Amino acid sequence: MSRYVEEFLWRGRPEGSDLPAGWHIIIGAQSVDGFGGERIDFTQALTPEQAEAIGFPLETIIAGINADALKAADILRAQVASLQAQLDAMKAAQAEGA
């Protein structure tokens, strides 16, 4: 069974508020049912203490979010570079034909 962060919600507070910032998390658990099909179950919204108790402290959650964001940024950079190369090739071909 594979567990992952399905949802992470951060609640900030306005400046001067006496309340601390808060958050909750919902964990998804991916498994295979008795018929070989994929199954995903979700926890209820967990408090920070509940999340930490099952291995998801805030530091781990933030590190996962950062890693996923960096992967997505790398993919987008590669797509931009590929599109730029295509555009440059098209411009060069157009210049040669002019």
C-alpha positions as a Markdown table, in Angstrom:
| # | Residue | x | y | z |
|---|---|---|---|---|
| 1 | Met | 0.0 | 0.0 | 0.0 |
| 2 | Ser | 1.3 | 3.4 | -1.0 |
| 3 | Arg | 0.4 | 6.5 | 1.0 |
| 4 | Tyr | 0.6 | 10.0 | -0.3 |
| 5 | Val | -0.6 | 13.6 | 0.4 |
| 6 | Glu | -3.9 | 13.9 | -1.4 |
| 7 | Glu | -4.7 | 17.4 | 0.0 |
| 8 | Phe | -2.8 | 20.0 | 2.1 |
| 9 | Leu | -4.6 | 23.1 | 3.3 |
| 10 | Trp | -2.7 | 25.9 | 5.0 |
| 11 | Arg | -4.7 | 28.5 | 7.0 |
| 12 | Gly | -2.8 | 31.7 | 7.6 |
| 13 | Arg | -3.9 | 34.4 | 10.0 |
| 14 | Pro | -4.1 | 38.1 | 9.5 |
| 15 | Glu | -1.3 | 40.2 | 11.0 |
| 16 | Gly | -2.0 | 40.9 | 14.7 |
| 17 | Ser | -4.2 | 37.8 | 15.1 |
| 18 | Asp | -3.7 | 35.8 | 18.4 |
| 19 | Leu | -4.4 | 32.6 | 16.5 |
| 20 | Pro | -1.6 | 30.5 | 15.2 |
| 21 | Ala | -1.5 | 29.5 | 11.6 |
| 22 | Gly | -3.1 | 26.1 | 11.1 |
| 23 | Trp | -3.2 | 23.4 | 8.5 |
| 24 | His | -4.8 | 20.0 | 7.8 |
| 25 | Ile | -4.0 | 17.2 | 5.5 |
| 26 | Ile | -5.8 | 14.3 | 3.8 |
| 27 | Ile | -3.8 | 11.2 | 3.1 |
| 28 | Gly | -4.6 | 8.9 | 0.2 |
| 29 | Ala | -3.7 | 5.2 | 0.4 |
| 30 | Gln | -3.4 | 3.4 | -2.9 |
| 31 | Ser | -3.8 | -0.4 | -2.9 |
| 32 | Val | -5.1 | -3.2 | -4.9 |
| 33 | Asp | -8.5 | -4.7 | -4.1 |
| 34 | Gly | -9.3 | -8.5 | -4.1 |
| 35 | Phe | -10.1 | -8.4 | -7.8 |
| 36 | Gly | -6.8 | -6.8 | -8.8 |
| 37 | Gly | -8.2 | -3.3 | -9.3 |
| 38 | Glu | -6.7 | -0.1 | -8.1 |
| 39 | Arg | -8.3 | 1.2 | -4.9 |
| 40 | Ile | -7.6 | 4.6 | -3.2 |
| 41 | Asp | -8.9 | 5.4 | 0.2 |
| 42 | Phe | -8.7 | 8.7 | 1.9 |
| 43 | Thr | -8.3 | 9.7 | 5.6 |
| 44 | Gln | -10.5 | 12.3 | 7.2 |
| 45 | Ala | -8.9 | 15.7 | 7.5 |
| 46 | Leu | -6.0 | 15.2 | 9.9 |
| 47 | Thr | -4.7 | 17.7 | 12.4 |
| 48 | Pro | -1.0 | 18.4 | 12.5 |
| 49 | Glu | -0.6 | 16.1 | 15.5 |
| 50 | Gln | -2.5 | 13.3 | 13.8 |
| 51 | Ala | -0.5 | 13.7 | 10.6 |
| 52 | Glu | 2.8 | 13.6 | 12.4 |
| 53 | Ala | 1.7 | 10.5 | 14.3 |
| 54 | Ile | 1.4 | 8.6 | 11.0 |
| 55 | Gly | 4.6 | 9.8 | 9.5 |
| 56 | Phe | 3.6 | 13.1 | 7.8 |
| 57 | Pro | 5.2 | 16.0 | 9.9 |
| 58 | Leu | 5.0 | 19.4 | 8.3 |
| 59 | Glu | 8.7 | 19.3 | 7.2 |
| 60 | Thr | 8.0 | 16.1 | 5.2 |
| 61 | Ile | 4.9 | 17.6 | 3.6 |
| 62 | Ile | 6.7 | 20.8 | 2.6 |
| 63 | Ala | 9.7 | 18.8 | 1.3 |
| 64 | Gly | 7.4 | 16.7 | -0.9 |
| 65 | Ile | 5.6 | 19.8 | -2.2 |
| 66 | Asn | 8.9 | 21.4 | -3.0 |
| 67 | Ala | 10.3 | 18.3 | -4.8 |
| 68 | Asp | 7.1 | 18.0 | -6.9 |
| 69 | Ala | 7.2 | 21.7 | -7.8 |
| 70 | Leu | 10.8 | 21.5 | -8.8 |
| 71 | Lys | 10.1 | 18.4 | -11.0 |
| 72 | Ala | 7.2 | 20.3 | -12.6 |
| 73 | Ala | 9.5 | 23.3 | -13.2 |
| 74 | Asp | 12.2 | 21.2 | -14.8 |
| 75 | Ile | 9.6 | 19.6 | -17.2 |
| 76 | Leu | 8.3 | 23.1 | -18.1 |
| 77 | Arg | 11.8 | 24.4 | -18.7 |
| 78 | Ala | 12.5 | 21.4 | -21.0 |
| 79 | Gln | 9.3 | 22.1 | -22.9 |
| 80 | Val | 10.1 | 25.8 | -23.3 |
| 81 | Ala | 13.6 | 24.9 | -24.6 |
| 82 | Ser | 12.2 | 22.4 | -27.1 |
| 83 | Leu | 9.6 | 24.9 | -28.3 |
| 84 | Gln | 12.3 | 27.6 | -28.5 |
| 85 | Ala | 14.5 | 25.3 | -30.6 |
| 86 | Gln | 11.6 | 24.6 | -32.9 |
| 87 | Leu | 10.8 | 28.3 | -33.3 |
| 88 | Asp | 14.5 | 29.0 | -34.0 |
| 89 | Ala | 14.6 | 26.3 | -36.6 |
| 90 | Met | 11.4 | 27.7 | -38.3 |
| 91 | Lys | 12.9 | 31.2 | -38.3 |
| 92 | Ala | 16.1 | 29.9 | -39.8 |
| 93 | Ala | 14.2 | 28.0 | -42.5 |
| 94 | Gln | 12.1 | 31.0 | -43.3 |
| 95 | Ala | 15.2 | 33.2 | -43.5 |
| 96 | Glu | 16.8 | 30.7 | -45.9 |
| 97 | Gly | 13.7 | 30.7 | -48.1 |
| 98 | Ala | 13.4 | 34.5 | -48.3 |
